[in-house]
Structure formats: C-alpha cells, structure tokens
Amino acid sequence: MLGHSKFVGSAAELQPTPPRVAWARRVIDFLSHDWVPQYDRFVIDWMKTPLGLLVLALLFALFCGWGLHPHGYWVAAALAVVIAVGLVWPWLALRGLRGRLEFTSERGREGEPVGVRLQLENRWPWAAWGVGLKLDLPHEPGVDAAVSHVGGWRRRECRFDFVPPQRGVYPRVSTRLTCGFPFGLWQFSRDLGRTEPLIVWPRTFPVGTLPEAAGASHDEGLVFRNTPGTAGDILGVRPFREGDSLRWIHWAQSARHDRLIVCERQTPALPVIQLILASHASEHTPGPQGSREWAARVAASLATAWLKQGARMELAAGKVRVVGDGGQRQAQRIMDALARFEPGHDLPLAELFEQPLVRRFRGTLQVLITTDAALAAMPEHFAAQRLFAIVLRHRAFGGAAVPRFHACHSTQWLVVDDLSQLLTTFRQTWRGGGHGCG
C-alpha cells in the first residue's frame, strides 16, 4: 500500500523563484566571483594600502579635471604633493641616519631580558621622526623598538630591554632601521650594519642528582660519590678483606662480632656521561613550545646540573659534537652548541647512533633525549650499553599520536606524558629502575 508523502518546509520555500530574480542572482554571482585569484596581489592587494588609495584618487581627479572641470587638476596636484612628501621624506630621513646596535652581554637565556643600546647620529639639519628598529625575530614580525625623533645634527642613545622568545643567535638575519613618517604610506628600511651577535641559551630547570648507573673512574680531587672507596664519609661497614688498612678497622664492631670489621667510605669519582639529543624535524613538533625546543631545554638542564655535581659531560646532537672535560667552561661550550643547533645540523635517530662519537663511547652512561615517534621507527634490535632514555610523548607537545614502541630499548627510561608535569618529573632522583615501556 502506498503511503502519503509529506513535504517539510514553509510555503515560501516551495514557491518557485521568479525568472527575473534568478537572472539577477546569476549576474551578481558572476560579477562577485574571483576568476583570477593568482593575480590579486598585483591588482587588489596594493589597492588596500594607503598609497594605493591615494594613487586611485589621483587618477580619478585627473579624469575629472579632463572630463568635468579644471578644478580636478588642483585636487590631483594636492594628492601628488601628499604622495611625494610621504615617499621622499622617510627616504631622505633614513639616508641621513647612522647607527650602531650593541647588546650589553654576549650571552643570554630565553625568556630573560637582555639590555640593548642603540646609538643614532643624524647628519641632516632637520629632525628624523618615527624611526623604528627591526631585529628580525622569529614568529614575531613587525617593529621591535621605536625612537620618537632624532634632532638635526644630533646624536641620541636609547636603551631598552630585549626578551629573547627562543634560543638561538640574534639577530637572525640583519638589523634594520625603518621609517614611514609622516603619513605611513610606505615603510622604508635601511641596514644598520654589523652587530655583535647575542647567543641565547635554552631555558633550564632543576633536575635530580646523578643516576646511580653513572659509575665512575676513580680520580683524586673530585666530587665524592656514594660508591665504595677509601676516602670521604663513612657509607657503612663490611667484613675485613686481605689488603685493608688497619686504620679502617671498626674496633667496637669487631669486638662485638668477634671478627674484624672495617669501615667503608666514599670514593672521589669522575662520572663520564654523554648526552645524545635526537632532534630531527620528522621526529619532533616545531614551535617554541614544541618537543624539539623542550628536548634542547632538557639537555641544557641536565648538562648544567650534572656538571656542577662533578660529572664530565659530552654532547652529541646530530652533526654537532662537544667533547672535553667538566667544569664551567664545558658547560658554556655545551650551552653555546645547543643555542646554535638549527635544522640542517640534525640527523635521524638511526643515523645518529651510527656516528663514531656515539658508537665508540667509552664512558659510563649515555642519556638519550628523544620522542616516541623516533623510537617507534627504530628496529627491534636497537640497543646501547648502559643507556638511559628520556622519551617525550609526541601528543603531549601538540603532535599526533604515534604507534607505541613495544621493545624496551634501554635499561632505564623516563617517559614525559604531560608538559605541565615536566618540571616536577625531573626533580625526582634518577636512582633505581626506569618507567615501563610505552
């Protein structure tokens, strides 16, 4: 049996569109459609600027003077004067300026202000107004500082603070003076000249003590470690062994147990640790808060803290290698290398472990800083001696979820699942076993 059909909608929707209205809609759609969007920057974009509008007004005034009334030429002449002054004045102002930019320190840290000194000299008899300074910052286009005016035949020195948003070497490309005074029709720029670079180190945060896995070679005069030795504080007691000095005997415990008991002390040790930073672009998320930048911050934090605890550190980050002794000088070399580490210096994790410095490491502990995306692409037989892996979850830093890495690629590992808990995670000690595989 056939049922009754139902129509949903108002009566106005069911009425047919009149032919005249439909024809008008087609004409409007034809006239408003962008048929050649690839040529918009040549035709439309420049018309949206103040200079483009003044040029159109000038052409329209000339047309009115030619076809309607000669007074249109007066309007065109006034517009031409405005355009000429708006273009010539800032160009001449920049030609008469000489300047020099200096940072108050050679090194800084991201997020911390650094003093900047700008010296300007005006060689023209008239003042230069609305001068801007462009530092070529990443992710932050536009003028970074401005000077209201520089008097004629005068010198002026300006001081301000610059807060580096990200690690690196500043200025990235060049430092330029800009000027658009008086009408802002066009921003002219001029290279300020050579500027001494500012090396911006990654941000650091507190971390725990050295891992127990960082065994050490004995060397007098270094930091004491909680491993058995012959100096330092007492760790405990043990039975007497042939060769022990009689000065180490604990006579009270020996009398109680009716056998010789000796005191076991700390040892002055030299832990040798290698940091392996895997920061290939395909394995990390980009941006100031991406996993790539946080991996550099983790490496900087570990190097800074462990060097202060007496360790000897090495850095292997792609094609960048830093080897040497411990101390403050080594910390500066590692931090400088991390600041200069840019795309193009990195290698995939598989190639990184084939590098001679990593493969032939003869120290006590290797610390790998990577992501689960890099480990998921590694072969199952991947392994390294005494490796501690710090794994940054790809999804925790704005990336897509990746397949889980099933094989335990290291003897110990620490997985960072949440960026908000990153600082508290690294305040814990590094003793004992690692977390489970992801």
C-alpha positions in Angstrom: 0.0 0.0 0.0 1.3 3.4 -0.9 1.6 5.9 1.9 1.0 9.6 1.8 4.1 11.7 1.1 4.9 14.6 3.4 6.5 17.9 2.5 8.7 19.5 5.1 9.3 23.3 4.7 7.4 26.5 4.6 5.2 27.7 1.8 7.7 30.3 0.8 10.4 27.6 0.2 8.0 25.7 -2.1 7.2 28.6 -4.3 9.3 28.8 -7.5 11.9 31.6 -7.8 10.7 34.3 -10.3 12.8 34.4 -13.5 13.8 38.0 -13.0 15.2 37.3 -9.5 17.1 34.2 -10.7 18.6 36.2 -13.5 19.7 38.9 -11.1 21.3 36.4 -8.8 23.3 34.9 -11.6 24.6 38.3 -12.7 25.6 39.2 -9.1 27.4 35.8 -8.7 29.2 36.4 -12.0 30.3 39.9 -11.0 31.4 39.0 -7.5 33.3 35.8 -8.3 37.1 35.9 -8.2 38.0 34.5 -11.6 41.8 35.1 -11.3 42.9 34.9 -7.6 46.5 34.3 -8.6 46.7 38.0 -9.8 45.1 39.5 -6.7 48.5 40.6 -5.3 49.1 42.6 -8.5 45.7 44.2 -8.7 43.7 44.0 -5.4 46.3 43.9 -2.6 48.1 47.1 -3.4 44.7 48.9 -3.6 44.1 48.1 0.1 47.1 50.1 1.2 47.0 53.9 1.9 49.4 54.5 -1.0 47.2 52.5 -3.4 44.1 54.5 -2.4 45.9 57.8 -2.9 47.1 56.7 -6.4 43.5 55.8 -7.3 42.2 59.1 -6.0 44.9 60.9 -8.1 43.9 59.1 -11.3 40.2 59.8 -10.6 41.0 63.5 -10.0 42.9 63.7 -13.3 40.0 62.1 -15.1 37.6 64.6 -13.5 39.8 67.5 -14.5 40.0 66.3 -18.1 36.3 65.5 -18.5 34.3 67.6 -16.0 36.1 70.7 -14.6 39.7 72.0 -14.5 39.5 72.2 -10.7 40.0 68.5 -10.7 43.6 69.2 -11.6 44.1 71.2 -8.4 42.9 68.2 -6.4 45.3 65.9 -8.4 48.2 68.3 -7.7 47.4 68.3 -3.9 47.3 64.5 -3.9 50.6 64.3 -5.8 52.3 66.6 -3.2 51.0 64.4 -0.4 52.3 61.2 -2.1 55.7 62.9 -2.9 56.2 64.1 0.7 55.1 60.7 2.1 57.6 58.9 0.0 60.6 61.3 -0.2 60.7 62.4 3.5 61.2 59.0 5.1 63.7 58.0 2.4 65.8 61.1 3.0 65.5 60.7 6.8 67.0 57.2 6.6 69.8 58.4 4.3 71.0 60.8 6.9 71.0 58.4 9.8 73.9 56.3 11.0 73.5 53.9 13.9 75.1 51.1 16.0 73.4 48.4 18.0 75.0 46.7 20.9 73.9 44.1 23.4 75.1 44.6 27.0 76.1 41.0 27.3 77.4 38.3 24.8 75.1 35.6 26.1 71.5 35.5 27.5 68.8 33.0 28.3 65.4 32.7 26.6 62.7 34.4 28.5 65.2 36.7 30.4 65.7 40.3 29.5 68.9 41.5 27.9 70.0 45.1 27.7 70.2 46.8 24.3 72.0 50.1 23.5 71.1 51.9 20.2 73.3 54.8 19.1 71.9 57.1 16.3 73.5 60.0 14.6 71.6 62.4 12.3 73.7 64.1 9.6 70.8 66.3 8.2 69.9 69.7 9.7 66.3 68.6 10.1 65.0 66.1 12.6 64.1 62.4 11.8 60.8 61.3 13.3 59.2 57.9 13.8 62.3 55.8 13.4 61.9 52.1 14.1 64.3 49.2 14.8 63.7 45.7 13.3 65.5 42.8 14.9 64.2 40.0 12.6 62.6 38.0 15.3 61.1 34.5 14.6 57.3 34.3 14.9 57.1 38.0 15.8 57.0 40.2 12.7 56.9 44.0 12.9 58.9 46.8 14.5 60.5 45.7 17.8 61.6 49.2 19.1 60.9 52.8 18.1 62.5 56.2 18.6 60.3 59.2 18.6 62.8 61.6 16.9 66.5 62.4 16.4 67.3 66.1 16.2 69.2 67.7 13.3 73.0 67.3 13.6 72.4 65.5 16.8 73.3 62.1 18.4 71.0 60.1 20.5 71.5 57.0 22.6 68.5 54.8 23.5 68.5 51.9 25.9 65.8 49.2 26.2 65.4 45.5 27.2 65.0 42.7 24.7 63.4 39.4 25.8 64.5 36.6 23.5 61.5 34.4 22.8 63.5 31.4 21.8 67.0 30.0 21.9 69.4 30.9 19.0 71.7 33.6 17.8 70.3 37.1 17.4 69.9 39.0 15.2 68.8 36.2 12.9 69.4 37.9 9.5 70.2 41.6 9.9 69.2 44.7 11.9 67.4 47.4 10.0 66.2 51.0 10.7 62.7 51.7 9.4 60.8 54.9 8.8 57.3 55.8 7.4 56.9 59.3 8.8 54.8 61.5 8.2 51.9 59.6 6.5 53.0 56.0 6.8 52.4 55.5 3.1 55.5 53.2 2.8 57.9 51.8 5.3 61.4 52.4 4.0 64.2 50.4 5.7 68.0 50.5 5.8 70.5 48.0 7.1 72.0 49.2 10.4 75.3 47.5 9.8 77.3 44.8 11.6 76.0 43.9 15.0 77.8 41.7 17.5 75.6 38.5 17.9 73.8 37.6 21.1 73.9 33.9 21.9 70.6 32.9 23.7 70.9 29.7 25.7 67.9 27.4 26.3 65.9 27.7 29.4 66.9 25.4 32.2 65.0 23.9 35.2 66.0 22.0 38.3 66.8 18.3 37.9 67.7 15.5 40.3 71.1 14.1 41.3 73.3 11.9 39.1 71.9 8.4 38.3 73.4 5.5 40.2 74.0 3.9 36.8 76.7 6.6 36.2 79.5 4.5 37.6 82.8 6.3 37.7 86.5 6.0 37.3 88.4 7.0 40.4 90.4 10.2 40.4 91.6 12.1 43.4 90.4 15.7 44.0 86.9 15.3 42.5 83.4 15.2 44.0 82.7 12.3 46.4 80.2 9.7 45.3 78.2 7.1 47.2 80.3 4.2 45.8 82.8 2.2 47.9 86.2 3.8 48.2 88.9 4.8 50.6 88.0 8.5 51.3 85.1 10.7 52.2 82.3 10.0 54.6 81.5 6.5 56.0 79.0 4.6 53.9 78.8 1.5 56.2 80.7 -1.5 57.4 81.8 -4.8 55.9 84.0 -7.8 56.8 87.7 -7.4 56.7 89.4 -8.3 53.4 93.1 -9.0 52.8 94.8 -5.8 51.9 92.6 -3.5 54.0 94.4 -1.0 56.2 94.3 -1.4 60.0 93.2 2.2 60.2 89.9 1.3 58.7 89.0 -1.3 61.3 85.9 -0.5 63.4 87.2 -1.9 66.8 83.8 -1.7 68.6 82.0 -3.7 65.9 84.9 -6.2 65.7 84.8 -6.9 69.4 81.0 -7.4 69.3 81.1 -9.9 66.4 84.4 -11.5 67.3 85.9 -10.8 63.8 87.5 -7.9 62.1 85.0 -5.3 60.7 86.2 -2.4 58.6 84.5 1.0 57.7 83.6 1.5 54.1 84.0 5.1 52.8 83.1 7.1 49.8 85.2 7.5 46.8 86.3 10.6 44.8 84.8 9.7 41.4 84.6 11.1 37.9 81.3 10.2 36.2 81.6 10.4 32.4 78.2 11.0 30.8 77.2 11.5 27.1 74.1 13.4 26.2 72.5 12.3 22.9 70.0 14.8 21.5 67.8 13.4 18.8 66.1 16.4 17.2 65.4 15.6 13.6 62.5 17.6 12.2 60.5 14.5 11.3 60.7 13.2 14.9 59.6 16.4 16.7 56.9 19.0 16.8 58.0 22.5 15.8 57.5 25.9 17.5 58.8 27.5 20.8 56.7 25.0 22.8 57.2 22.0 20.6 59.1 18.9 21.6 62.2 19.9 19.7 62.7 23.0 21.8 61.9 21.2 25.0 64.4 18.4 24.1 67.1 21.1 23.9 65.9 22.5 27.3 66.1 19.1 28.9 69.6 18.6 27.5 70.7 22.0 28.8 69.2 21.4 32.3 70.9 18.0 32.6 74.3 19.3 31.5 74.2 22.4 33.7 73.1 20.4 36.9 75.4 17.4 36.4 78.5 19.4 35.6 78.0 21.2 38.9 77.9 17.8 40.6 81.3 17.0 39.3 80.5 14.9 36.2 82.3 15.1 32.9 79.8 15.7 30.0 79.8 15.2 26.3 77.1 16.3 23.8 76.2 14.5 20.6 73.4 16.4 18.8 73.1 15.5 15.1 76.3 16.7 13.4 77.2 18.8 16.4 79.8 17.4 18.8 81.1 18.8 22.1 83.8 16.8 23.9 86.1 17.8 26.7 86.4 18.0 30.4 83.9 19.1 33.0 83.6 22.5 34.8 82.2 25.8 33.9 84.0 26.1 30.6 82.5 22.8 29.4 79.0 24.0 30.5 79.4 27.1 28.4 80.5 25.1 25.3 77.5 22.8 25.6 75.1 25.7 26.1 76.6 27.5 23.1 76.2 24.4 20.9 72.6 24.0 22.0 71.9 27.7 21.2 73.4 27.3 17.7 71.7 24.0 17.0 69.5 24.6 14.0 67.6 22.5 11.4 70.2 21.1 9.0 72.6 20.1 11.8 70.3 17.2 12.9 70.2 13.5 12.0 67.6 10.8 12.3 67.9 8.7 15.4 69.1 5.6 13.5 71.9 7.6 11.8 72.8 9.3 15.0 73.7 6.1 16.7 75.9 5.2 13.8 78.1 8.2 14.4 81.6 7.3 15.7 81.4 9.5 18.8 78.2 7.7 19.9 79.1 4.2 18.8 82.6 4.2 20.3 81.7 5.9 23.6 83.8 4.5 26.4 82.2 6.4 29.3 79.9 5.1 32.0 76.4 6.3 30.8 74.6 7.6 27.7 71.5 9.7 28.1 69.2 9.8 25.1 66.7 12.6 24.7 64.1 11.8 22.0 60.4 11.2 21.3 58.3 8.2 21.0 57.9 8.9 17.3 61.6 8.4 16.8 61.7 5.2 18.9 58.7 3.7 17.1 60.7 3.9 13.8 63.8 2.2 15.3 64.4 -1.5 14.6 63.7 -4.0 17.4 67.4 -5.0 17.8 68.3 -1.4 18.7 70.3 -1.3 21.9 73.1 0.7 23.5 75.2 -0.1 26.6 74.0 1.5 29.8 71.6 3.8 28.0 69.1 6.0 29.8 66.3 7.3 27.5 64.2 10.4 28.2 61.1 10.0 25.9 58.9 13.0 25.1 55.4 11.9 24.1 54.6 13.3 20.6 51.0 14.1 21.5 52.0 15.9 24.7 53.6 18.7 22.7 50.9 19.3 20.1 51.7 16.4 17.7 49.6 13.5 16.6 49.6 10.1 18.4 52.2 7.7 17.1 52.3 3.9 17.4 53.6 2.6 20.7 57.2 1.4 20.9 56.9 -2.1 22.2 60.5 -3.1 22.7 62.5 -1.9 25.7 65.2 0.0 24.0 67.2 0.8 27.1 67.9 -0.4 30.6 66.3 2.7 32.2 63.9 5.3 30.7 61.7 8.2 31.7 58.5 9.0 29.7 57.1 12.5 29.8 53.4 12.3 29.1 52.3 15.8 30.2 54.1 19.1 29.6 52.6 20.6 32.8 54.3 17.9 34.9 57.7 18.1 33.2 59.4 20.2 35.9 58.2 18.0 38.8 59.2 14.9 36.9 62.8 15.9 36.6 63.1 17.0 40.2 63.0 13.3 41.3 66.2 11.4 41.8 67.5 9.1 39.0 68.0 6.1 41.2 66.5 2.7 40.7 64.8 1.3 37.6 63.1 3.2 34.9 59.5 3.5 34.0 57.8 0.9 31.8 57.9 1.0 28.0 55.2 2.9 26.2 
